[in-house]
Amino acid sequence: MKRLHRIPRTVLLLVALVAAALTANAASSAPAAGPQLQKGDRIVFLGDSITAGGVREKGYVTLVGQALAKQHPDLGIEIVGAGISGHKVPDCQKRLQRDVLDKKPTIVLIYIGINDVWHWNRNVGTTKEDFEKGLVDLIKRCQDASARVILCTPSVIGEKTDGTNQFDKMLDEYSAISRSVAKQTGAGMLDLRQKFLARLTELNKANLEKSVLTTDGVHLNDAGNRFVADSVLEALGVAPGGAEKLLRHVVLFKFKDGTPAEQIQAVVDAFAALPGKIDVIADFEYGTDVSIEGKSAGFTHGFVVTFRNEAGRAAYLPHPAHQEFGKLVGPCLDKVLVFDYWTHR
C-alpha cells in the first residue's frame, strides 16, 4: 500500500541546499545507470574463466541467481553463465550468437578484459583498437537483439595496492576504454576496476599479491565472488542483504508573490492525489518549510515522489494525470527545483 505522509520539515531545507549545490554537475558525475529488473528477465553473464568459475556453488553468478530468486521470486528471473577460460574480446565476438543471443537474453553482463591484457605476457593480448571495436560490436549486437547491457571493467591482475603489479598501468588504460565504450553505446557501467582498488586499499594492508579477493591474483576466491556478486546486484538495482533500491524524485515549489492561499492548497491537494491516479508511484511524502535558518530561498513546499525504478519515473513524467497537474501548478509558480537520487530501504 502506498504511504502518504509528511516528511520532517528540516529534511526539505537540506534537500534544497544539496540540490542547489549538486544539480549543476549531477549529470556529468553520475555513473551510467544499470538495467532495472523486469518480470521474465533472462540474464546472460559473458566472460572468461572468472565467469566460468562464477557458476560454481560459491561463484558470483550462482550467488546473484540465489539473491534474485530470494528477493524477487515473483519475477521468475533466469540466470545463464557463458564464461570460457582464456577468452578475450575477439573470442566473445565469435561466440556471441551461439552462447548469448541464441539464449534470448533480456540483460547481458559482459565481464571481460583480463586476458586481453594478461596475455601480453605471451605477446598475444588484444590491441587497444581491437579491444574498443570489439566491445562496441558486442554491445551493439546485444542491443540490436533488444537486450540491456552492463559492461564491466576488468578487475585485477595482482592485488598489491602500491601500483607495482605488472599490469596495473595497462589495466587502467583498458578500463578507461571500457568506460568510454559504455558511455558511447549507452550501456550500463559496472566499474569493477575501481571497486577492487578501493576494496583492496581497505583490506590489503600487507600489500599481498593474492589471497585477499583472489586465489592467484586474478581468479576469485570466496570473498571475491561475494564482492563481485554484491557489485552486480547493485548494478541490477538490487541492494545486497535484501534492501530495496528506490528512486526519489524531489520537487520544491516557490509560489509567485500574492498567490492566494486557497490556490496553493488546491495545488497541494492535486499533487497529493497523483498516487491514486498513477500506479507507478511507490510512495509519496510532502511538507512545508519550517526552518529557522532563513535559507530556504523562498521555496515553501516540498514533495518527494518515490519510484521503484527508472521505468516508473519514465512512465510518470508523461502520464496524463501528471501533465494535467502541470497545467494547474504552472501559472502559480515563481520557481521549481527538481532533484532525483537513488536510495535503499
N, C-alpha and C positions, 0 to 999 in steps of 0.2 A: 504494500500500500504506500502511496506517495505521502510524504510528510510536508505539511505547510506550517511553518512556524517562523518566529522572528529570531534572527541571529543576534549575538551580543553586539551592541551598538559600536563599541570601540573597534570591533573587527572591521567594520565598514571603513573607518578612517584609515586603518592600517592598510587595507586593500587599496584604497585610493592613492595613498602615498607610494606604495610599492608599484602600483600600476603606472603611475606617472613617471617613476624612475626607470621602469623596465620596458615600457611599450615601444620606445624608440629603437631598441636593439633586440627585442624578443625574436623577431623573425630571422635575423641573421645568426643568432647564437643558439637557437633551439635545434636539437638533433632531429633528423628525419623520423617521423612517426612510423611505428611498425603497424602491421595489419591488426585490426581488431577481429576477434573470433566471431564466426557465424555458424549457425546450425549446419551440420553436414560437412564441415571443413575437412579436407584431407591434406595433411602437411607432409611434404617430402623433404627429407634432410639430405642434401647433396654435398659430398665432400670426399675426403681421403681416409687414411687409416684411423684418424681421430673419430670420424663419424662412423666408420666400420665398427670400431670398438664401442661406439655410443649405443649400439643396440643390445649390448650385453646386459646382464641383470642389473648392474650398478652403473651402466653407461648413461650419458646425458640424454640421449634420445629416449631411452626407456623411462628415465626419471621425468622427463617432460610429459610423456604419454600418461604416466601414472598420475601426475599432478592435474592434468587436464581432465582425466576421467573422474577424479575425485571432486574437483571444484566445479566442473561443468558437465555432469553426466547427461544432462538434457540435450546437449549439443551434438552428441554422437561423433566426436572428432576422431578421425583415423590418423595413425602415425605410420610413415613408411621411411625406412632407412635406406639410403642409396650411397653409402661410402665404400670406396675401394682403396686398399692400401697402395701407396706410391703415386696416386693420381695427382695430376696438376690440372690447371685450367684447360689446356688443349684436350686432355683426356676426357674431361667432363663435357666438353663441347661434342665430342664424338659419340658419347653415350647418352646425351641428354634426352633424345627422343625415346629410347628404349627404357631407360631407368627412371625417368622423371615424367615426361609429357604423356607417355602411354599409361601412366598411373592416374591420369586425370586429376592433378593436384589443384587445390584452390590457393594453397600457400606453399612457396618453395623457400627454404632456408639454405643459403649457399655459404658453407664454411670451408674455404679453400685458400690456398696461398702458401702454406708452409713448404710444400715440396717444390713449388715454383721458385722459392728462394733457396731452400736447403740443398737442392740438387745441383746448385752451382759449385758445391764442393767436389762434384764429379764432372763439372762443366756441361751439365745437361739441364740446367734450370730454364725457366721461361723468361724471355726478354721482357722488359717493361712494356714495350709496344704491344707484344703479343698478349701479355697479361691483361692490359687495359682493353684491347679489342675483344679478347675472349670473354671477359666479364660482361662487356656491353652486349655481346652476342647471346650469352647465356640468359641474361636478364630480359632482353627484348623478346627472345623466343618464348620465355615463360609468360611474359606479359601478353604476348600475342595469343597465348593459349588461355588467357583470362585468369592467370594465377597472380596473386600478390606475392611480392618478393621481399625477403630480408637478406641483405648481403652482410656477411661478417668480415671484418678484417682478420688477417692471420694473427695468431696469438703469440707464442714464444718458441724460440729455439735456444734453450738455455734460460735458466731462471735467475741468474745473477742480476742484482739491482744497480750495479755501478757502471753499466754500459759496456762491460768487457766481454759479453757473449759475442762470438764470432760474427753472427749475422744480425746483430742489433740494428745497425745503420741501414742495411738493405731491407729488413723487415719494416722499418719505419717508412722507407720510401715506397714499398709495395702497399703498405697500409694506407698511405696518403692517396695512392692511385685508387684503391677500393673506395675510400670516402668520396673522391671526386666522381667516380662512376655512379655511386649511389645517388649523388646529387643530380648528376646529368640525366639519369634514367628515371628518377622519381622513386627508386626502390627504397625500402626501409633500410636503415643502417644500424647494425649492432657492432659497436667498436670494441671487439674483444681485445685487441692490442692494448688500448688504453686501460680497459678494465683489468687485464692481467698485470700490467705495470703498476697500477695503483694498489692492487691487492698484494702483489709481491713486495712492494715497498713497505706495506703494513706487516706482513708475516715473515718475510725472509731477512731477518736481522743478521743472520750469519752469512749472508751472501752466498748461499748454496747454489750450485749449478743445476740441481734437480731435487726431487723428493718433497717439494712443498705443494705444488699443484700438479706435478707431472711425475712419471716414473723414471724418465730418461732425459728430461729437458724439453720434451715435445709431447709425448703421449700422456693423456690424463690419468692421474690416479683417482681414488675415490673422491678426495676433496676437490680435485679439478673438475671431475664430472659433475659434482653437485654445484660447483661455482658456475660452470657453463650452463647447466640446466636452469639455474635461477636467472641467469642473464637472458636466456632465450624466453623464459616465461615472462619476464618484464617486457621484452620486445614484442611479445604477443598480447600485451595488455593484461597479464595475469601476475599479480604480486606473489612472490614466494611466501609460503606459510598460510595461504588461503585468503589474504586480504584482497578486496576487490578494488581494481583501478577505476577511478572515476574522473570525468572531465567537468570541471567547474567553469561556468560561464557567468562572470560577474558584470553587472550593469549598474552604473551610478548615474543619477539624474540631477542636473541643476536646472530648475524651472525658471522661466522668464519672470522678471520682477512684475508683481501685480497679478500673477496668475491666481484666480480665486481658489480658495481652499477646497471648495466642492469639486472644482475641476481636477485639482491634484488628487483628491480622493477617488474620483472616477478612474483616473489613470492607475492608481494603486490597485483598485478593485479589479480592473480589467487585466492587469498583469497577473494578479493572484488567481484569476480564473483560467489562465492558459494551461496549467497542468491538467485540468479537467477536459480540455479540448485537444491536447497534443500528447499522445500516449508515450512518446519517446522521452518525455521529461521524467527523470527518475526521482527527482527531489526538487523542492523549491523553498527558498527562505527569503525574508525581506525585513527591512527595518529602516528607521530614520536616524540621522546622526544626532548624537547627544554628547559629542566630545566636548571637553572643557579646554582644549588646547588652541582652539581657534584656527586650525589649519585645514579645514575641510574644503577650502577654495570654493565655497558656495554650493557644493554638492550636498543635498539634503536627504535623498532617498537612495537606498541600495537594495539590489536584488541579486540573489545567487540561484541560477538555474543549473541543475546537475544532470549530466548525460552519462550513460554507461560507456559510450564510445564516440568516435568522431562521426560515425554514420548517424547517430542520434542527433548531433548538432547539425549535420548537413541536412537532415530532414526537417528540423525545427525552423531554421532560418527562412526558407521559402514557404513554410506552411501557411495556408490561407488565414488561419486564426492569428498567427504572428504578424502577417502582413496587415491585417485589419487593425491590430493593436498599434502598429506603427503609424497608421493614419490618424489614430486618436491622439497619440502622445506627441507626434512631431510638432504640431503648432504650439505646444506648451513649453518646449524645451529651449533653454539657452545653450546648454552643453550636455553631452552624453559621453561617458567613458566606459569602454568595454575591455575586459581583461580576462583571458582564459588560462587555466592552468590544470595540470594533472595532479591528482592526489590519490590516496588509498584509504580504505576503511575496512 
